[in-house]
């Protein structure tokens, strides 16, 4: 099965899977299959997480967001806690199946 997968490159270290899922559910993009959080340690920086959100199916009413994410280097922004937001990109770690097919 091919998932529709999105990536949030930088998630604050204190946030967990439940917080990411609750925040992403607000966008009503579809049914989330799973979320992977990868801890990133860079020299002289505070650790942070990278989130990969894998969707089981995509909400047809969110097709415009899917189309935006197909363009190179395009992202959408999600305000998860004012004034903080995440940039959300199409994941490069795997293929994305067109939800309309």
C-alpha positions in Angstrom: 0.0 0.0 0.0 1.2 3.5 -0.8 0.6 6.2 1.7 0.3 9.9 1.3 3.2 11.1 3.5 3.9 14.5 4.7 7.0 15.9 6.6 7.3 18.6 9.2 11.1 19.2 9.2 11.3 20.9 12.6 9.1 20.0 15.5 9.9 21.3 19.0 11.5 18.6 21.1 8.8 18.6 23.8 6.0 17.8 21.5 4.9 14.1 21.2 3.0 12.0 18.6 -0.3 12.8 20.3 0.2 16.6 20.0 1.3 16.3 16.3 -1.7 14.1 15.5 -4.2 16.5 17.3 -2.7 19.5 15.4 -2.7 17.7 12.0 -6.3 16.5 12.5 -7.4 20.1 12.6 -6.5 20.4 8.9 -8.9 17.5 8.1 -6.6 16.2 5.4 -7.6 12.5 5.9 -7.2 9.5 8.1 -3.7 9.3 9.7 -2.3 5.8 9.6 0.8 6.6 11.7 3.2 9.3 12.7 7.0 8.9 13.0 9.0 11.3 15.1 12.8 11.3 14.6 15.0 13.1 17.0 17.6 15.3 15.3 20.8 16.2 17.2 23.0 18.8 15.5 26.2 20.2 16.9 25.7 23.3 19.0 21.9 23.2 18.6 19.1 22.1 20.8 17.7 18.7 19.7 14.4 18.8 17.8 12.2 16.3 16.0 11.3 15.7 12.4 7.7 14.4 11.9 6.6 12.1 9.1 2.8 11.9 8.9 1.5 8.9 6.9 -2.1 9.0 5.7 -4.3 6.0 5.1 -6.5 8.0 2.8 -6.9 11.6 1.7 -9.9 13.8 2.1 -11.1 14.6 -1.4 -12.1 18.1 -0.2 -8.4 18.7 0.5 -7.3 18.1 -3.1 -6.1 21.7 -3.4 -3.6 21.2 -0.6 -2.4 18.0 -2.3 -1.9 19.9 -5.5 0.1 22.7 -3.7 2.4 20.1 -2.1 3.2 18.5 -5.5 5.1 21.6 -6.6 8.8 21.6 -5.7 9.7 23.3 -2.4 6.1 24.3 -1.7 4.7 24.0 1.7 1.6 24.8 3.8 1.8 26.4 7.2 -0.1 25.1 10.2 -0.4 27.4 13.3 -0.3 24.8 16.1 0.2 27.3 19.0 0.0 31.0 18.4 2.3 32.5 17.2 4.2 29.2 16.4 3.6 27.4 13.2 5.0 24.4 11.3 5.9 24.2 7.6 4.5 21.1 6.1 6.0 19.5 3.0 5.5 16.5 0.8 7.7 13.8 2.3 10.8 12.9 0.2 11.2 9.7 2.1 8.6 7.8 0.0 6.2 8.0 -2.8 2.9 9.7 -2.6 -0.1 8.2 -4.3 -2.5 10.6 -6.0 -5.6 10.6 -3.8 -7.9 11.1 -6.8 -6.8 7.7 -8.3 
